[in-house]
Amino acid sequence: MLSLLHIDKALGRTALDHELAGEEVFGESIEGEHCIFLRGLHIAERGVASAEG
């Protein structure tokens, strides 16, 4: 994805690490794929999934 943004990978990784250290986003591995989620949207999606299932 960093190549799609046309930024240096090291700079992108530093920015991502900074965001992951905060509370707005978090990382999770799904089926071996590293994913980044906005915390509020992920919590809402989990709530919907729990209600449906």
Backbone as CSV, one residue per row, in Angstrom:
resi,resn,N_x,N_y,N_z,CA_x,CA_y,CA_z,C_x,C_y,C_z
1,MET,0.815,-1.192,0.000,0.000,0.000,0.000,0.859,1.256,0.000
2,LEU,1.995,1.208,0.653,2.829,2.403,0.697,3.249,2.835,-0.696
3,SER,3.422,1.879,-1.604,3.788,2.257,-2.969,2.634,2.978,-3.655
4,LEU,1.400,2.682,-3.289,0.255,3.394,-3.847,0.211,4.841,-3.378
5,LEU,0.747,5.089,-2.203,0.761,6.443,-1.647,1.972,7.235,-2.123
6,HIS,2.893,6.566,-2.798,4.116,7.191,-3.306,4.929,7.852,-2.201
7,ILE,5.096,7.127,-1.080,5.940,7.631,-0.003,7.008,6.593,0.297
8,ASP,8.059,7.043,0.926,9.148,6.159,1.321,8.625,5.127,2.321
9,LYS,8.993,3.860,2.127,8.494,2.801,3.010,8.913,3.007,4.462
10,ALA,10.130,3.472,4.686,10.595,3.696,6.058,9.773,4.795,6.731
11,LEU,9.486,5.853,5.997,8.666,6.941,6.540,7.248,6.447,6.824
12,GLY,6.695,5.677,5.921,5.353,5.117,6.112,5.297,4.202,7.317
13,ARG,6.328,3.386,7.486,6.373,2.467,8.626,6.467,3.242,9.941
14,THR,7.282,4.297,9.947,7.408,5.134,11.143,6.066,5.779,11.493
15,ALA,5.385,6.306,10.492,4.075,6.933,10.714,3.066,5.904,11.223
16,LEU,3.077,4.717,10.635,2.158,3.662,11.058,2.445,3.221,12.487
17,ASP,3.716,3.046,12.828,4.080,2.684,14.204,3.611,3.748,15.186
18,HIS,3.737,5.011,14.798,3.289,6.116,15.652,1.771,6.032,15.880
19,GLU,1.019,5.795,14.830,-0.443,5.694,14.947,-0.850,4.480,15.774
20,LEU,-0.168,3.360,15.584,-0.492,2.157,16.342,-0.198,2.316,17.827
21,ALA,0.722,3.200,18.171,1.041,3.453,19.575,-0.063,4.264,20.259
22,GLY,-0.894,4.942,19.479,-2.000,5.719,20.022,-3.238,4.862,20.209
23,GLU,-4.387,5.491,20.285,-5.628,4.769,20.555,-6.635,4.820,19.411
24,GLU,-6.315,5.513,18.329,-7.277,5.665,17.223,-7.322,4.460,16.293
25,VAL,-6.190,3.794,16.128,-6.128,2.635,15.240,-5.467,1.475,15.971
26,PHE,-5.660,0.285,15.451,-4.954,-0.869,15.996,-4.744,-1.883,14.893
27,GLY,-3.770,-2.749,15.103,-3.456,-3.782,14.125,-3.964,-5.136,14.576
28,GLU,-4.326,-5.943,13.602,-4.812,-7.292,13.867,-4.415,-8.156,12.681
29,SER,-4.107,-9.400,12.934,-3.778,-10.328,11.858,-5.003,-11.185,11.575
30,ILE,-5.428,-11.192,10.313,-6.594,-11.968,9.898,-6.159,-12.899,8.775
31,GLU,-6.246,-14.176,9.042,-5.844,-15.197,8.072,-4.450,-14.930,7.525
32,GLY,-3.532,-14.534,8.426,-2.151,-14.282,8.053,-1.882,-12.930,7.423
33,GLU,-2.908,-12.116,7.235,-2.765,-10.787,6.631,-2.770,-9.738,7.738
34,HIS,-1.767,-8.857,7.738,-1.712,-7.783,8.725,-2.691,-6.684,8.310
35,CYS,-3.588,-6.323,9.206,-4.627,-5.330,8.912,-4.584,-4.204,9.948
36,ILE,-4.955,-3.016,9.509,-5.039,-1.854,10.388,-6.482,-1.357,10.351
37,PHE,-7.044,-1.110,11.527,-8.437,-0.693,11.633,-8.561,0.590,12.443
38,LEU,-9.527,1.422,12.090,-9.924,2.511,12.963,-10.682,1.883,14.128
39,ARG,-10.276,2.169,15.330,-10.814,1.489,16.511,-12.344,1.607,16.614
40,GLY,-12.890,2.807,16.459,-14.338,3.001,16.597,-15.139,2.210,15.579
41,LEU,-14.689,2.203,14.338,-15.406,1.454,13.304,-15.304,-0.045,13.535
42,HIS,-14.163,-0.497,14.001,-13.989,-1.929,14.257,-14.895,-2.392,15.396
43,ILE,-14.990,-1.591,16.438,-15.864,-1.938,17.563,-17.313,-2.006,17.086
44,ALA,-17.740,-1.035,16.280,-19.109,-1.028,15.752,-19.359,-2.244,14.875
45,GLU,-18.399,-2.589,14.031,-18.559,-3.747,13.135,-18.651,-5.039,13.937
46,ARG,-17.836,-5.176,14.958,-17.900,-6.376,15.812,-19.272,-6.473,16.501
47,GLY,-19.810,-5.331,16.915,-21.123,-5.321,17.571,-22.212,-5.787,16.604
48,VAL,-22.144,-5.321,15.366,-23.127,-5.745,14.358,-22.991,-7.234,14.084
49,ALA,-21.764,-7.703,13.949,-21.529,-9.124,13.674,-22.031,-9.999,14.817
50,SER,-21.832,-9.549,16.058,-22.306,-10.309,17.221,-23.826,-10.371,17.261
51,ALA,-24.462,-9.270,16.900,-25.931,-9.232,16.917,-26.531,-10.128,15.853
52,GLU,-25.835,-10.261,14.715,-26.338,-11.082,13.619,-26.075,-12.556,13.834
53,GLY,-25.011,-12.881,14.535,-24.597,-14.261,14.621,-24.882,-14.886,15.900
